Amino acid sequence: MTTAAKAQTLVGLYDAPEILRVVNVWDVVSARAVAALPETRAIATAGHGIAASFGYDDGATPREIMIDMVGRIAAAVAVPVSADLDDGYGEAGETTRLAIGVGVVGANIEDRLKPLDESVAAVAAIVKAAEAEGVPFALNARTDAFVRAGGRPVPESIADAIQRGRAYLDAGATSVFVPGILDMNVTRQLVEGIGERKVSVIGLPGALAASEYEKLGVARISYGPLPQRVALTALQELAADLYAGGVVPGNLPALN
């Protein structure tokens, strides 16, 4: 498929009645491993995971390194790829153009609770850049209304997320990503305020199951850095077993 066709496919997955489940990857081999599963309909990269693999703190990966890696991932799989592009590196439109140029067809770009007008302008710049490239880019505009809330009451975070989410959709975003541990009541309010099939969530310990979010009208669920943590935990456990005199298991599947 062309880049534009992959983008249209991804947009359709957000609009579909079934929740879009994306398992986050951080390099080519992890992307190929996930893409090999028949259930995989799209791939999402994890900014935290890519940062960790290069030795950077989350959010501190240089743009050229991030674009190079998400491009390698996009070239390695046949399904659409949505990339975590942090806050857009201060040039959300240009960052989007670069991402599209390497085959990425969607992205999370976070607002970090910057003033609303600045955040809306960034969304508009992303949409404009994608239109100039002829790609219906699936922007999963992230608001940090919960993860950067500090000690403010939950109702204030809900209201902030809804205000920002509506503004981002009006500016052309495909969906609104609201990370945090969202219970049933909070999720219901967000969906009612932002829109059916317009809210994206993260699967964390203590959060709802994907099927429960689907019933509430959520469009997408992703898992952030957790897949990488699970993989690295398995690596440590294997290493500890080998140090203790164990052997490598003989039933390992081959990875292409």
N, C-alpha and C positions, 0 to 999 in steps of 0.2 A: 504493500500500500504506500501511497505517497504520504508525505508529512501531513498535508491537509486532510486526507482521508482518515489517517490515524487520529487526528484531532477530532474530527466529526464523530468517529467511533467512541472516543472517550467522553465527549459531551453527551452522547446517547446513553452511555452507561450511568451517568449522573441522573439522567431523566427517567431511567427505567424504574419500574415498581420495586425491583429487587435492590437491596442495598449493595453498593459496590464495595467489595472487600479487597483491600490492597495490602499485601505484606511488604513492608519496607525493606529495601536492599541497600547495599553500600558499595558494591564493586561489581565487576563483570561476573565473577564466578557465583556470587550470591544471587545475582539477577538471573543467570541461566538456570540455577537450581530451582528458583521459584517459578520461572517461566515454563519449565519442563512439566509442571503439574497441569493436568487438563482443566482444572478449575480456574486457573489464572486467566483473567480477562484484561488486566492492566497491571503495570508495575509502578510503584512509587518509591522514590529514593528517600533516604533518611539523611538530612543534613548533619545531624549529630553523629550518625554512623560514619559518614564520609569524613567528617572532621576528625573523629577518633582514629580512623585508619591512616590518616596523614599526620597525626600527632598534634592537631589543633584543638583548642577549646571549641565547644559548640558555638556557632555564629562567627567564628574567626577564620574560617577557611578562605583564602584568597579567591577572588572570583575566577581567575583563569584556571585554577586547580579544580574548582567546583564544576565549571562548564566542561572542562576536559573529561572529568569522570562521568558526569551525567550523559555526555555525548557517547562515551565508550559503552555505557550501559544501554543507551537507546540503539546503538548499532549492533548490539549483541543479541537482542531479542526481537521477536516479530510483533509483540503486543504494544499498545500505546504506553508511553512512559510519561509520568508526571513527576517533576523534580521539586525538591525542597530547595528553594533559592534564597533562604534566609530573609533578609529585609529588602532584597533587590539591590543591595550594595550602593544605595544612594542614587542609582540610575535604573529605576525599575523598568523603564521602557527599553533601554539599551541592553540590560541583562536579559530581558525577554527575547529580544531580537537575536542575541547570541545563542540563547538556549534553543530557539526554533532552528537556528542555523545548524545545530548538531543533532537535530532530530527529536527534540523534546516537544511534546504537544500539550502539556499542562504544567501547572506549578502551584505550590504553596508559597506565598510571599506574605510575611507577617507584618503587622502594623506596630508592634511593640508599644502600643498605646500612645503613639504620636498624636498630635492634634488631628481632629477628624478631617479638616480640610486638606492637610498634607497627605493623609492616608488615602482619601478619595482621589486626590490628584495622582497618586502613585498607581492606583487601580486604573484610572483613565489612561495613563501613559502606557500601561501594559496592554490594554485593549487596543489602543491606537497603533502600537508597534505590531501587534499580531495582525491587525487588519491590513497594515502596510505590507506584511509578508504573505497575505492571502491565506492565513491559517486561523480557523475557529478555535483559538487557544482556550483550553479549559482552566480558567483561573479559579483556584480554590482559595479565595482571599481569607487569610487568617487574621483573626482578632485575638489579642491576648487579654481580653476582658476578664478572664478568670485566672490565668497563670501569672499575670502581673497585677492582680487585684490588691495585693497587700492585705490589710485587715478589713477592707470595706465589707459591708453586708452583702450577702448573696443577691438579694433583690436589685441592688445597685449594679452589680456585675451583669445580671440578666438584662436590665434596661440598657446598659451600655452596649452589650453585645448585639442586642436587637437594633439599636440606633445605628451602630456601625455596619451591621450586616445589611440592613436595608439600603444604606447609602452605597455600599460596595456593589450590591446587585444593581442599583440604579445606574451606577457608573459602568456596568458591563460585566461584572464578575459572574462566573457560572454558579458558584456556590460559596458558602461562608464556613470556614473552618473555625470551630470553637474548642480548642483543646482544654482539657481538664477532666476531672472525674465527675461526670454529669449523671445525676440520678434521674429517675423517671419523671419526677415533677419538673425539674429544671429543664430537661430535654423537651418535654411537652410545651413548656412556655416558649422555649427558643424556636421550636418548629412553628408554633402558632404565630409568633411575632415576626419571624424571618421568612417563613414559607415552607410549604410541603416540598420535600425533595430538594431543599436548598441548604440544609445544614449538614456539615461534615464533622465527625467526632473522632476521638482517638480511643482505642481499646487499651485500657490500663487495668492493673489489679484493682478491684473494687468498683469498676465501671460495669455497665450492663453488657449483656451478650449482644452480638451483632443482630441476632434475630429479634431481640427486644427493641433495639434501636430501629430496626426496619419497620416494626409495627407502629412505631411512633412517627414514621414519616421521614426518617433520616436518610440522606442520599448516599453517604460514604462513610466507611470506617477504615482507619489505618492504625498502625501500631508503633510508629516512631522508632526509637532506638531499641525497643524490646527484642525484636528478632536477633539483632546483633549480640545483645547481652546473653540471650539463650544460647546462641552458637558459641560464644566465647566461654560460657560456663561449661558447655559440653567439652570444649577443647581442654580446659583446665582439669576437668574430671578425668579425661582420657590421659593427660600427661601425668596426673597424680597416680593413676592406676599403673601406667608404664613404669614410673619411678619405683613403684612398689613391687615390681616383678611381673606385672600382667602382660598380656599380649594384645595386639591390635585385633579387634573383632573381625571375623571373616565374612560377615554378611553385609559389608558396606556396599551401597549401590554405586554404580559408575556415574560420574558427572561429565557431561559433554563440555 
